[in-house]
Amino acid sequence: MSFTRINGHGHILPEPKQIPQFMKDKKLFWIDDDKKFMRQGSWSRPITDPSFFLKDKLIWMEKNKIDHGVMLNLSQVYCNGWSRQDAIDAIRWQNDFNAFVQNENPTKFTCGFVVQPNFMDEALAEIERCVVELGMKLLCLPTHYLNKNEEWVSVADESCFPIYELANKYKLAIEIHPYDAPKMIKLKDENWRFHLVWMMAQTADTLHLFTLKNIPNKFPNVRVCFAHGCMLGQANYGRRVQGFEGRPDLFKGAEHPKTTLGHPNLFFDTLVHDPYTLQLLKHRVGVSQIVSGLDDPYPLGEMESVGDCYPGKVIDDAVNLNILTENDSKLIWKDNVLNWLG
Ligand SMILES: [Zn+2]
């Protein structure tokens, strides 16, 4: 493999001792000293791979010929429903940590920073701090946030437009990633349904509003990537068009979904687990809008520890099935990621 491979979607955990004491004292987020579990309140999740941590992540990247990785924020620290001060403190710590990882390893990582739209003044100030002081250029947003009235709101809502205005000024890349589905959907938590089904709906829901509000054209300097290929968003395009045309009374002032289909500033990652879903993504938006995304080191990411999976499997499968060419694969691994990041 001679060309550069950039992974456009990964996550990294701090070492237990890099998490400040208040995070554990307030049960906001912490990691056991033996590094076996990450925890938040009464929630916990096993740490299933050594490459959750920086040193082993670098070894894992070397082994899998990943030259550079885009590390998003920790989903557990979107801070939905947290108090103002807890959100400010945790987000500042999280962003400082990601800036540290990026600035210590600039050839290896581009790291994202996160803000919480419920506290808009603080969110805008944090964008300024991360861009100007910390040298970051990738803003991470959850698909939805909990507002002051305790309503779940998409980040495509007008209440978030000041964020896009500032991102537009700084020509930022944005990643939109789902989390917190169990808090939005009143269903029993079983068989990982919130990750396997509802996360896909969360991302599709935000793409729905994002295109109806014509955000890609309103903020033309911003390049947005939707996680996990926004796979349901690709599959239900036809239904959204049907609805838009069938009930125009429900879409007053909204833009037709086709206006931004394949828009050059809308990107989608490859983490769809199925070459035929990737084929649909290519058909909808074109190869130029697809970026590699491994979602490592989670077990829903392309990890060699899961079955016959390995990093880059779905791209290779698509090449083997003649869904993508070798050249498409190179663009997805490198040029398209760079175009998204800017
Ligand atoms: Zn992820």
Boltz pocket constraint, residues with backbone or C-beta under 6 A from the ligand:
constraints:
  - pocket:
      binder: B
      contacts: [[A, 9], [A, 10], [A, 11], [A, 72], [A, 177], [A, 227], [A, 295]]
      max_distance: 6.0
